[in-house]
Amino acid sequence: MFPNALRNILSKLPAALAVGLTMTCCSVVYDDLPECTSKLNVKFQFNYTLDRGEAFAEQVNSVNVWAFDQSGNLVWTGSASGDILKDTDFKLATPLGEGTYDFIAWCGLDDNEDFSLATYTPTSMKELEIKLNTIEKEGLNVSSSHFKSLFHGMKSGFEYKINPNAHSITDVTIPLIKDTNDIAVMLVNEDGTALKESDFTVSFSYADSWLAWDNAVKEDSPTVTYTPWSILYGETTEGRAAVEDNDDQPTRSSLLYELSVSRLLVDGDAYLDVVRNTDGKRIIHIPLIDYFIYAKGNRFNQYTDQEYLDRRSDYSALFFIDNELGWYTAAGIYICGWAVVPPQSGPVFR
């Protein structure tokens, strides 16, 4: 909209001249006209899940983002947390001018005692590393926490151009990947033998405690022994065949172990171990990430193995235990609800 005085002048000028003045009004300085403004905002997106639904407002409680120019210099940093992130139109305003930028984001750090950022004031992108906080126990790096969700995001080579003759608002969207996972391991008796929490020790070992600026697991990342943050005892008769000539069914007892682990990578040297405490024998020792990928099957074959691992953040593994508290391998393993039989040469679908 133009002031009345300017509108009257334009109406008396030749049409071509009036159009020319109108098109350049933002670059011409008038006392009563605002200059053209341009803004660059940062948005976040989290739909990197198996159902592909947008879940940023539901799952992310804080954001930290850094912008670097093409010389690798930090030029801006922003952060936000709390209820403001629940707004579907949430954006972070930046003061950035025209240029090409690389953005790195770590989200979920607020009130997160399990992960530590190397620095909030980096001099380069490579300094934006995340380390899992562990405790030392019997020579091992141990984590038994129930993790809060941690997310990584990156947008490289974003070119921001400004039209000096028009007002403009530009959004750069940073897609997020969830780096924390929950694993539920269930042990179920096969013949009614009662199971006790003291019978077993369950752990998951993997060298994924340091994440680099680009979300890669660092090669020198120390091995972490993940132990359960919750152990639950349960009983059920569901699914058991009738005994003799009556409808009575033997009770199955079960132990459910819940663990939280950091990012999982294809070909990761990660093992699930179950030790029988009565004699210290390791009754289960399997490369669990491989089994998760085996269970991907045809349901999610549109994803690469790594994309599947990144899109999925909750896993389950069920094992049957015999009357000697050993692994009843003939019953196979149920990975994320799908049966997998582990022959000597490796698991196959049943």
C-alpha positions in Angstrom: 0.0 0.0 0.0 1.3 3.5 -0.9 0.7 6.7 1.0 -2.1 8.9 -0.5 0.3 11.6 -1.6 2.5 9.1 -3.5 -0.6 7.5 -5.0 -1.8 10.8 -6.3 1.6 11.5 -7.9 1.7 8.1 -9.6 -1.7 8.5 -11.0 -0.7 11.6 -12.9 2.5 10.1 -14.4 2.7 8.3 -17.7 1.9 4.6 -17.2 5.3 3.3 -18.1 7.1 5.7 -15.7 4.6 5.0 -12.9 5.2 1.2 -13.2 8.9 1.7 -13.1 8.7 3.8 -9.9 6.4 1.2 -8.3 8.7 -1.7 -9.1 11.7 0.0 -7.5 9.8 1.5 -4.5 11.7 -0.8 -2.0 15.1 0.4 -3.2 14.2 4.1 -3.2 14.2 5.8 0.2 11.2 7.8 1.2 10.7 9.2 4.6 7.3 7.5 5.0 8.0 4.2 3.3 9.6 1.2 5.1 12.6 -0.5 3.4 12.1 -4.0 2.0 12.9 -6.6 4.6 14.1 -10.2 4.2 14.2 -12.9 6.9 15.6 -16.4 7.1 13.9 -18.8 9.5 14.9 -22.3 10.6 12.2 -25.0 10.8 12.6 -28.6 12.0 11.0 -31.7 10.7 10.8 -35.2 12.2 9.1 -37.7 10.1 12.0 -40.1 9.7 9.9 -43.0 11.2 8.4 -46.1 9.8 4.9 -44.5 9.6 6.4 -41.3 8.2 4.1 -39.2 10.3 5.3 -35.7 11.4 6.1 -36.0 15.1 8.4 -33.0 15.8 5.8 -31.3 18.1 5.1 -34.5 19.9 8.6 -35.8 20.5 11.1 -33.0 20.5 11.4 -30.9 23.7 14.4 -28.7 22.9 16.4 -27.6 19.8 20.0 -26.3 19.4 21.2 -25.3 16.0 24.4 -23.8 14.6 25.0 -22.1 11.2 28.4 -22.0 9.5 29.5 -20.1 6.4 31.4 -21.7 3.5 34.7 -20.9 5.2 33.6 -23.1 8.1 33.1 -20.1 10.5 30.3 -20.1 13.0 28.0 -17.3 12.1 24.9 -17.9 14.2 23.5 -20.2 16.8 19.9 -20.5 18.1 18.0 -22.5 20.7 14.5 -23.0 22.1 12.7 -25.3 24.4 9.4 -26.0 26.1 5.8 -25.5 25.0 6.8 -23.1 22.1 8.0 -26.2 20.2 4.4 -27.6 20.3 3.3 -24.9 17.9 3.0 -26.5 14.4 4.3 -23.2 13.0 7.4 -23.0 15.2 10.4 -21.4 13.6 13.7 -19.9 14.8 14.3 -16.5 13.3 17.9 -15.8 12.2 19.8 -12.6 11.5 21.6 -14.2 8.6 22.2 -12.3 5.4 22.6 -13.6 1.9 25.0 -16.5 1.6 25.4 -20.2 1.6 25.3 -22.0 4.9 25.7 -25.4 6.6 23.4 -26.1 9.6 23.9 -28.6 12.3 21.3 -29.4 15.0 21.2 -31.4 18.2 17.8 -31.6 19.7 16.7 -33.0 23.1 19.7 -31.8 25.1 17.8 -29.8 27.7 17.6 -31.6 31.0 19.3 -34.6 29.4 21.8 -36.0 31.9 22.7 -39.0 29.6 24.3 -37.1 26.7 26.8 -34.2 26.8 27.7 -31.9 23.9 31.4 -31.2 23.6 30.8 -27.4 23.3 28.0 -25.0 22.6 30.4 -22.4 21.1 32.3 -24.4 18.5 34.9 -22.9 16.2 34.1 -25.6 13.6 31.4 -28.1 12.8 33.6 -31.0 13.8 33.6 -29.8 17.5 29.8 -30.5 17.7 30.3 -34.0 19.1 28.0 -35.8 21.5 29.2 -38.2 24.2 27.1 -40.7 26.2 27.7 -40.3 29.9 28.6 -43.7 31.5 29.8 -45.0 34.8 32.8 -47.3 35.3 32.0 -50.6 36.9 34.4 -53.5 37.1 36.4 -52.1 34.2 33.4 -51.5 31.9 31.7 -48.4 30.7 28.1 -49.0 31.9 24.9 -47.3 31.1 21.6 -48.3 32.7 19.6 -45.1 32.1 16.2 -44.7 30.4 17.2 -42.2 27.7 15.4 -39.1 26.9 15.1 -38.8 23.1 18.1 -37.3 21.3 17.9 -36.1 17.7 20.4 -35.0 15.1 19.8 -32.8 12.1 21.9 -31.4 9.2 21.3 -29.2 6.2 24.4 -28.6 4.0 25.0 -26.0 1.3 21.8 -24.1 1.8 21.9 -21.0 -0.5 20.0 -18.0 0.7 19.4 -15.3 -1.8 17.7 -12.0 -1.2 15.6 -10.0 -3.6 16.4 -6.3 -2.8 13.1 -5.2 -4.5 10.6 -7.2 -2.5 9.8 -8.2 1.1 10.6 -11.9 1.6 10.5 -14.6 4.3 12.6 -17.8 3.6 12.5 -21.0 5.6 15.2 -23.6 5.7 14.0 -27.0 7.0 16.3 -29.3 8.9 15.3 -32.9 8.9 15.9 -34.8 12.2 17.0 -38.4 12.9 16.3 -40.0 16.3 19.5 -41.4 17.8 18.1 -43.1 20.9 16.5 -46.6 20.9 14.6 -48.7 23.3 15.1 -52.5 23.3 12.8 -54.9 25.2 14.2 -58.4 25.8 11.8 -61.0 27.1 12.7 -64.4 28.5 9.8 -66.9 28.7 9.8 -70.3 30.2 9.0 -73.2 27.9 7.5 -75.7 30.3 6.2 -73.8 33.3 9.5 -73.6 35.2 9.4 -70.5 37.3 11.8 -67.7 36.4 13.3 -65.3 38.9 15.0 -62.0 38.4 18.1 -63.3 40.1 18.4 -66.1 37.5 19.9 -64.0 34.7 22.0 -61.0 33.8 21.1 -59.3 30.5 23.3 -56.8 28.7 23.9 -55.3 25.3 27.5 -54.2 24.3 28.3 -51.8 21.5 30.9 -49.1 20.7 28.5 -46.3 20.0 29.0 -43.8 22.9 30.5 -41.0 20.8 28.6 -39.4 17.9 30.4 -37.0 15.5 29.0 -33.7 14.1 27.6 -35.6 11.1 25.9 -38.2 13.3 28.4 -40.9 12.5 29.6 -43.2 15.3 33.2 -42.2 15.9 35.7 -45.0 15.1 37.4 -44.6 18.5 34.1 -44.7 20.4 34.5 -46.7 23.6 32.4 -49.8 24.0 29.4 -49.4 26.3 27.8 -52.2 28.3 24.1 -51.3 28.3 22.1 -52.9 31.2 18.4 -52.8 31.9 16.7 -49.7 33.4 13.7 -51.9 34.2 13.1 -55.6 34.9 9.5 -56.8 35.1 8.1 -60.2 36.1 5.0 -61.5 34.5 2.8 -64.6 34.1 0.5 -65.8 31.4 -1.3 -68.9 30.2 -2.0 -67.6 26.7 -1.0 -69.8 23.8 -0.3 -73.0 25.7 -1.8 -76.3 24.7 -4.2 -78.1 26.9 -2.7 -80.5 29.4 -4.0 -84.2 29.2 -7.8 -84.2 29.0 -8.7 -80.9 30.6 -8.5 -77.3 29.8 -6.0 -76.4 32.4 -2.9 -74.7 31.0 0.5 -74.5 32.6 1.5 -71.0 33.6 4.4 -69.4 31.7 6.4 -66.9 33.7 8.5 -64.3 32.0 11.1 -61.6 32.6 11.0 -58.4 30.6 14.3 -56.4 30.5 14.1 -52.9 29.1 17.2 -51.1 27.8 18.0 -47.8 26.2 20.9 -47.6 23.7 22.4 -45.0 21.4 22.4 -45.0 17.6 22.6 -48.4 15.8 24.6 -48.8 12.7 24.7 -51.5 10.0 27.6 -53.9 10.6 27.9 -52.7 14.1 29.8 -55.1 16.3 27.0 -55.3 18.9 26.0 -58.3 21.0 23.2 -59.2 23.3 24.3 -61.4 26.2 22.3 -63.4 28.7 24.2 -65.0 31.5 22.8 -67.7 33.7 23.7 -66.5 37.2 23.6 -70.0 38.9 26.9 -71.0 37.1 27.9 -67.9 35.2 27.4 -69.5 31.8 26.5 -67.2 28.9 23.4 -68.9 27.4 22.7 -66.3 24.7 25.3 -64.4 22.7 24.0 -63.0 19.4 24.8 -60.0 17.1 21.5 -58.3 17.8 21.7 -55.6 15.1 22.0 -58.3 12.5 18.8 -60.0 13.8 16.9 -56.6 13.8 17.8 -56.3 10.1 16.8 -59.9 9.4 13.4 -59.1 10.8 13.0 -56.2 8.4 11.7 -58.7 5.9 9.6 -57.5 2.9 7.5 -55.2 5.0 10.1 -52.4 4.9 12.2 -53.4 1.9 11.8 -49.9 0.4 14.4 -48.8 3.0 18.1 -49.6 3.1 19.2 -51.4 6.2 20.6 -48.3 7.8 17.5 -46.3 7.0 15.4 -48.9 8.6 17.5 -48.8 11.8 17.3 -45.0 11.9 13.6 -44.9 11.3 12.8 -47.5 13.9 13.5 -46.7 17.6 11.8 -49.5 19.5 12.8 -53.1 19.2 11.9 -56.4 20.9 13.5 -59.8 21.2 11.8 -62.8 22.8 13.6 -66.0 23.8 12.3 -69.3 25.3 14.0 -70.8 28.3 14.0 -74.5 29.2 13.7 -76.3 32.5 17.5 -76.0 33.0 17.4 -72.3 32.6 19.1 -72.6 29.2 18.1 -71.2 25.8 15.5 -73.4 24.1 16.7 -72.7 20.6 14.2 -75.0 18.9 11.5 -72.4 19.5 13.5 -69.7 17.7 13.6 -66.1 18.5 10.8 -63.5 18.0 12.3 -60.3 16.8 9.9 -57.4 16.8 7.1 -59.9 16.7 8.5 -62.0 13.8 9.8 -65.5 14.3 13.5 -66.1 13.4 15.2 -69.5 13.7 18.9 -69.4 14.4 20.6 -72.4 12.7 24.3 -72.8 12.9 24.9 -70.9 9.7 22.9 -67.9 10.8 19.2 -66.9 11.3 16.5 -67.4 8.7 12.8 -66.7 8.6 10.4 -69.3 9.7 
